[in-house]
Amino acid sequence: AVRRLLQERPPVRGLAVPGMPPGSLGMGDDPQASYAVYAVPSGTGAPYVFMEVRPRKA
């Protein structure tokens, strides 16, 4: 998500992964994990799904 953020440079304040999902950074390794990464827009507007993290392939 960070690579995509740096490449695309959308007008956002940051990224968030709510709920501390298994497999996300710092939450243990789970190759089957999937979760949504939200972008928090600059200015007004609600957070939106920036990308979906899918299970890793073996």
Backbone as a chain_set.jsonl record, in Angstrom:
{"seq": "AVRRLLQERPPVRGLAVPGMPPGSLGMGDDPQASYAVYAVPSGTGAPYVFMEVRPRKA", "coords": {"N": [[0.826, -1.189, 0.0], [1.972, 1.201, 0.752], [3.939, 1.56, -1.208], [2.296, 1.901, -3.477], [0.947, 4.225, -2.678], [3.065, 6.08, -2.654], [3.761, 6.045, -5.359], [1.415, 6.851, -6.738], [0.577, 9.173, -5.437], [-1.924, 10.211, -4.212], [-4.372, 12.641, -3.004], [-4.206, 12.394, 0.084], [-4.235, 12.113, 3.702], [-3.172, 9.989, 5.045], [-2.755, 6.4, 5.593], [-4.736, 3.663, 6.833], [-5.271, 0.71, 8.759], [-7.747, -0.694, 10.134], [-8.624, -2.462, 13.164], [-6.505, -4.227, 13.679], [-5.724, -6.574, 11.985], [-4.909, -10.084, 11.614], [-1.824, -10.977, 10.096], [-1.245, -8.469, 9.137], [1.24, -5.831, 9.259], [3.266, -6.217, 12.082], [1.435, -7.792, 13.416], [1.813, -10.509, 13.433], [2.554, -13.376, 11.364], [0.499, -14.392, 8.819], [-0.154, -16.121, 6.169], [-2.57, -16.488, 4.875], [-4.11, -14.314, 5.312], [-6.392, -11.622, 4.697], [-7.247, -8.257, 4.142], [-8.534, -4.884, 4.355], [-7.071, -1.824, 3.294], [-7.339, 1.434, 4.24], [-7.678, 4.743, 2.95], [-7.214, 7.955, 4.254], [-8.692, 10.813, 3.439], [-7.374, 14.041, 2.416], [-8.529, 17.133, 3.684], [-12.062, 17.33, 3.485], [-14.335, 14.527, 3.648], [-15.008, 11.018, 3.709], [-13.094, 8.212, 4.962], [-11.816, 5.814, 2.599], [-11.686, 2.646, 0.853], [-8.516, 1.931, -0.059], [-6.896, -0.093, -1.0], [-7.058, -3.679, -1.31], [-5.666, -6.241, 0.586], [-4.637, -9.348, -0.273], [-4.61, -12.963, 0.315], [-1.348, -14.441, 0.428], [0.395, -16.082, -2.212], [1.542, -19.441, -2.361]], "CA": [[0.0, 0.0, 0.0], [2.851, 2.369, 0.818], [4.528, 1.74, -2.549], [1.267, 2.472, -4.345], [0.729, 5.592, -2.216], [4.182, 6.909, -3.109], [3.728, 6.135, -6.825], [0.233, 7.568, -7.233], [0.477, 10.46, -4.743], [-3.288, 10.733, -4.106], [-4.488, 13.676, -1.965], [-4.631, 11.779, 1.342], [-3.434, 12.402, 4.897], [-2.477, 8.774, 5.452], [-3.398, 5.106, 5.413], [-5.119, 3.015, 8.086], [-5.744, -0.676, 8.711], [-8.434, -0.834, 11.41], [-8.911, -3.772, 13.735], [-5.295, -5.029, 13.866], [-5.977, -7.895, 11.401], [-3.777, -11.01, 11.516], [-1.109, -10.889, 8.826], [-0.788, -7.103, 8.881], [2.538, -5.561, 9.879], [3.284, -6.21, 13.536], [0.383, -8.635, 13.997], [2.101, -11.918, 13.197], [2.535, -13.814, 9.97], [-0.621, -15.235, 8.409], [-0.167, -16.045, 4.703], [-3.943, -16.553, 4.376], [-4.816, -13.101, 5.733], [-6.841, -10.604, 3.748], [-7.793, -7.115, 4.866], [-8.629, -3.647, 3.583], [-6.263, -0.666, 3.684], [-8.145, 2.623, 3.991], [-7.026, 6.04, 2.793], [-7.878, 9.059, 4.935], [-8.489, 11.914, 2.492], [-7.076, 15.403, 2.868], [-9.741, 17.951, 3.671], [-13.284, 16.653, 3.902], [-14.607, 13.248, 3.01], [-14.868, 9.827, 4.544], [-12.074, 7.254, 4.527], [-12.267, 4.884, 1.566], [-10.783, 1.512, 0.65], [-7.431, 2.275, -0.975], [-6.541, -1.363, -1.635], [-7.323, -4.918, -0.582], [-4.53, -7.148, 0.69], [-5.125, -10.714, -0.482], [-3.691, -14.006, 0.791], [-0.141, -14.651, -0.38], [0.488, -17.364, -2.924], [2.628, -20.294, -1.845]], "C": [[0.87, 1.253, 0.0], [3.509, 2.62, -0.536], [3.534, 2.404, -3.492], [1.002, 3.93, -3.975], [1.822, 6.523, -2.737], [4.213, 7.063, -4.63], [2.604, 7.04, -7.309], [0.072, 8.963, -6.634], [-0.951, 11.007, -4.685], [-3.359, 11.776, -2.981], [-5.046, 13.093, -0.661], [-3.701, 12.201, 2.474], [-2.636, 11.182, 5.325], [-3.297, 7.538, 5.166], [-3.711, 4.508, 6.779], [-5.567, 1.591, 7.805], [-6.424, -0.938, 10.052], [-8.567, -2.287, 11.862], [-7.716, -4.67, 13.952], [-5.452, -6.445, 13.291], [-4.73, -8.78, 11.397], [-3.139, -10.907, 10.134], [-0.669, -9.487, 8.474], [0.517, -6.872, 9.635], [2.417, -5.475, 11.397], [2.266, -7.112, 14.194], [0.608, -10.117, 13.735], [1.951, -12.277, 11.735], [1.363, -14.748, 9.728], [-0.731, -15.144, 6.892], [-1.57, -16.091, 4.101], [-4.746, -15.29, 4.693], [-5.253, -12.252, 4.544], [-7.484, -9.486, 4.565], [-7.776, -5.891, 3.959], [-7.708, -2.589, 4.175], [-7.068, 0.568, 3.276], [-7.263, 3.854, 3.823], [-7.875, 7.078, 3.517], [-7.633, 10.302, 4.079], [-8.085, 13.221, 3.166], [-8.367, 16.206, 2.797], [-10.938, 17.161, 4.162], [-13.437, 15.34, 3.16], [-14.321, 12.096, 3.947], [-13.707, 8.965, 4.05], [-12.661, 6.29, 3.496], [-11.243, 3.771, 1.408], [-9.782, 1.892, -0.435], [-6.962, 1.03, -1.715], [-6.912, -2.521, -0.721], [-6.05, -5.746, -0.584], [-5.1, -8.556, 0.66], [-4.146, -11.729, 0.097], [-2.51, -14.169, -0.161], [-0.195, -16.016, -1.041], [1.68, -18.136, -2.392], [3.79, -20.367, -2.794]], "O": [[0.554, 2.241, -0.662], [3.623, 3.768, -0.965], [3.874, 3.342, -4.212], [0.849, 4.777, -4.855], [1.535, 7.624, -3.206], [4.644, 8.099, -5.137], [2.807, 7.888, -8.178], [-0.514, 9.841, -7.266], [-1.177, 12.155, -5.069], [-2.498, 11.792, -2.101], [-6.221, 13.28, -0.346], [-2.554, 12.588, 2.253], [-1.554, 11.311, 5.898], [-4.379, 7.604, 4.583], [-3.037, 4.808, 7.765], [-6.158, 1.299, 6.765], [-5.769, -1.355, 11.007], [-8.616, -3.209, 11.047], [-7.899, -5.808, 14.385], [-5.327, -7.42, 14.032], [-3.619, -8.286, 11.199], [-3.835, -10.766, 9.129], [0.188, -9.31, 7.608], [0.859, -7.63, 10.543], [1.573, -4.751, 11.925], [2.229, -7.195, 15.422], [-0.337, -10.902, 13.813], [1.302, -11.567, 10.967], [1.255, -15.789, 10.375], [-1.33, -14.202, 6.372], [-1.741, -15.764, 2.927], [-5.932, -15.212, 4.374], [-4.567, -12.179, 3.525], [-8.175, -9.74, 5.552], [-7.096, -5.868, 2.934], [-7.578, -2.471, 5.393], [-7.431, 0.725, 2.11], [-6.23, 3.984, 4.479], [-9.1, 7.08, 3.406], [-6.506, 10.79, 3.999], [-8.41, 13.469, 4.327], [-9.202, 15.965, 1.925], [-10.845, 16.414, 5.136], [-12.751, 15.082, 2.17], [-13.498, 12.196, 4.857], [-13.375, 8.982, 2.865], [-13.855, 5.991, 3.52], [-10.08, 3.925, 1.781], [-10.155, 2.142, -1.582], [-6.666, 1.083, -2.908], [-7.058, -2.353, 0.49], [-5.426, -5.933, -1.628], [-5.948, -8.909, 1.479], [-2.986, -11.401, 0.344], [-2.648, -14.053, -1.379], [-0.754, -16.971, -0.501], [2.699, -17.554, -2.02], [4.78, -21.041, -2.507]]}, "num_chains": 1, "name": "protein.A"}
